[in-house]
Amino acid sequence: MARHIYRCPLRWSDMDAFGHVNNAVFLRYLEEARIDLTFRRAPGEGRGSFAGGSVVARHEIDYLRPLVHSYEPVTIETWVTRMTAASVTYAYEIKDAEQVYVRARTVVVPYDLTEGRPRRLTPEEREFLEGYRDDECAGPDSGERAPEEAVAV
């Protein structure tokens, strides 16, 4: 299946006192790639699907090597490794042409903002995400552990 490709620019302010991209900044990079996939690429540019809201239930990140500032954007590959009735697990690799800097996973729970509670994925959301489904492992130890208590609907 396809992987979503997002070219993420590095900002000078992303670096910390040690001269590499700060670990917390990588969460923002992952969010940018995920939002690009679910709001910009989804049918109707996010209208009607994914627009109801979502919350992050879990992040796992393996920092493989330091990333220093470059004027060339890094590539973030994003794909879906798992879907349940009420959660999606995204996997990512942040890399350039030579090496992978980060492997990560995020569990996202669709959320009904009006009701203030988790909701189930719609058929349209599931169909869209299936196009990015790839069970090839990546991310921290590739052990899937979905927080079931956070997604009970």
DALINMO-V268824 format. One record per residue. N is the residue number from 1. PHI is phi in whole degrees, -180 to 180 (none if undefined). PSI is psi in degrees with one decimal (none if undefined). BURIAL is + if it has 16 or more other C-alpha atoms within 10 Angstrom, else -. Layout:
{{N & PHI & PSI & BURIAL} {N & PHI & PSI & BURIAL}}
This chain:
{{1 & none & 171.2 & -} {2 & -80 & 150.3 & -} {3 & -113 & 142.4 & +} {4 & -79 & 132.7 & +} {5 & -112 & 125.5 & +} {6 & -127 & 127.7 & +} {7 & -95 & 112.4 & +} {8 & -107 & 117.6 & +} {9 & -70 & 146.4 & -} {10 & -96 & 135.6 & +} {11 & -104 & 144.7 & -} {12 & -55 & -37.7 & -} {13 & -72 & -8.3 & -} {14 & -74 & -17.6 & +} {15 & -81 & 152.0 & +} {16 & -106 & -171.5 & -} {17 & -64 & -17.1 & -} {18 & -91 & 1.0 & -} {19 & 84 & 13.7 & -} {20 & -130 & 166.8 & -} {21 & -61 & 129.3 & +} {22 & -66 & 143.0 & +} {23 & -56 & -37.6 & +} {24 & -68 & -27.3 & -} {25 & -65 & -30.2 & -} {26 & -60 & -30.9 & +} {27 & -62 & -39.0 & -} {28 & -66 & -41.1 & -} {29 & -59 & -45.2 & +} {30 & -62 & -42.0 & +} {31 & -62 & -43.8 & -} {32 & -59 & -44.4 & -} {33 & -66 & -43.1 & +} {34 & -66 & -41.1 & +} {35 & -68 & -38.9 & -} {36 & -60 & -40.7 & +} {37 & -68 & -53.2 & +} {38 & -84 & -21.0 & +} {39 & -110 & -33.5 & +} {40 & -90 & -36.1 & -} {41 & -92 & -23.1 & -} {42 & -64 & 154.4 & +} {43 & -52 & 135.9 & -} {44 & 71 & 20.2 & -} {45 & 51 & 44.0 & -} {46 & 91 & -14.0 & +} {47 & -71 & 126.9 & -} {48 & 86 & -21.5 & -} {49 & -131 & 136.7 & +} {50 & 68 & -8.6 & +} {51 & -76 & -18.6 & -} {52 & -70 & -13.9 & -} {53 & 117 & 161.0 & -} {54 & -160 & 158.6 & +} {55 & -132 & 147.8 & -} {56 & -84 & 124.8 & +} {57 & -97 & -24.9 & +} {58 & -163 & 142.0 & -} {59 & -126 & 140.1 & +} {60 & -133 & 130.5 & +} {61 & -135 & 131.3 & +} {62 & -107 & 116.9 & -} {63 & -90 & 109.6 & +} {64 & -89 & -33.9 & -} {65 & -162 & 156.6 & -} {66 & -67 & 143.8 & -} {67 & -112 & 122.1 & +} {68 & -105 & 160.7 & -} {69 & -58 & 139.8 & +} {70 & -146 & 152.7 & -} {71 & -80 & -11.4 & -} {72 & -87 & 132.4 & -} {73 & -65 & 155.2 & -} {74 & -90 & 158.7 & +} {75 & -99 & 132.5 & +} {76 & -117 & 113.7 & +} {77 & -92 & 132.5 & +} {78 & -129 & 137.7 & +} {79 & -151 & 166.9 & +} {80 & -100 & 127.0 & +} {81 & -105 & -18.8 & +} {82 & -157 & 140.7 & +} {83 & -135 & 133.8 & +} {84 & -115 & -174.2 & -} {85 & -62 & -28.8 & +} {86 & -139 & 30.6 & +} {87 & -160 & 156.8 & +} {88 & -133 & 133.9 & +} {89 & -108 & 120.3 & +} {90 & -100 & 142.6 & +} {91 & -116 & 153.4 & +} {92 & -143 & 154.0 & +} {93 & -132 & 130.8 & +} {94 & -106 & 121.7 & +} {95 & -154 & 170.4 & +} {96 & -123 & -166.3 & -} {97 & -66 & -24.0 & -} {98 & -98 & -33.8 & -} {99 & -157 & 163.6 & -} {100 & -98 & 131.1 & +} {101 & -99 & -35.5 & +} {102 & -143 & 141.4 & +} {103 & -122 & 136.9 & +} {104 & -150 & 166.0 & +} {105 & -139 & 148.0 & +} {106 & -137 & 131.4 & +} {107 & -100 & 123.6 & +} {108 & -117 & 137.0 & +} {109 & -113 & 122.0 & +} {110 & -61 & 142.8 & +} {111 & -136 & 134.8 & +} {112 & -90 & 104.4 & +} {113 & -66 & -32.9 & -} {114 & -68 & -45.3 & -} {115 & -82 & -19.8 & -} {116 & 71 & 37.9 & -} {117 & -154 & 161.5 & -} {118 & -61 & 156.4 & +} {119 & -135 & 172.5 & +} {120 & -88 & 155.0 & +} {121 & -65 & 141.2 & +} {122 & -79 & 160.1 & -} {123 & -58 & -37.4 & -} {124 & -65 & -41.4 & -} {125 & -64 & -44.6 & +} {126 & -61 & -45.1 & +} {127 & -62 & -44.0 & -} {128 & -62 & -48.1 & +} {129 & -66 & -30.9 & +} {130 & -58 & -30.0 & +} {131 & -67 & -16.0 & -} {132 & -114 & 14.7 & +} {133 & -76 & 128.5 & +} {134 & -152 & 113.4 & +} {135 & -81 & 0.1 & -} {136 & -59 & 130.1 & -} {137 & -74 & 146.9 & -} {138 & -164 & 155.2 & +} {139 & 103 & 176.8 & +} {140 & -55 & 119.0 & +} {141 & 41 & 7.5 & -} {142 & 50 & 14.9 & -} {143 & -84 & 112.2 & -} {144 & -76 & 124.3 & -} {145 & -137 & 93.1 & -} {146 & -83 & 134.9 & +} {147 & -76 & 84.2 & -} {148 & -54 & -37.6 & -} {149 & -65 & -24.4 & -} {150 & -84 & -13.8 & +} {151 & -117 & 7.7 & +} {152 & -62 & 126.3 & -} {153 & -126 & none & -}}
